[in-house]
Amino acid sequence: MKIKSFNSTLLSIYIDRCDFGIGVFAARNMSKGEVILTFTGKVISLREALAKGERSQSFANRH
């Protein structure tokens, strides 16, 4: 999965821990309807997403 316009997006968001594990949060006020991120890549099932989430927990626990 790739994030388009990462450099300009970098100033608008940050990644941090939350009650759900790890999340993406706004670092500034956003306009209604503003596109924050656009993802490209393969669409995966919920089962695949949950499996990937379990693997990413080890990443979240290291940071």
SULTADA-V796399 format. One record per helix or strand of 2 or more residues. SS is the DSSP state (alpha for helix, beta for strand). FROM is the first residue (numbers start at 1). TO is the last residue. If there is no record, write none. Layout:
BEGIN
SS,FROM,TO + SS,FROM,TO
END
This chain:
BEGIN
beta,2,3 + alpha,6,10 + beta,13,18 + beta,21,26 + beta,39,40 + alpha,46,62
END
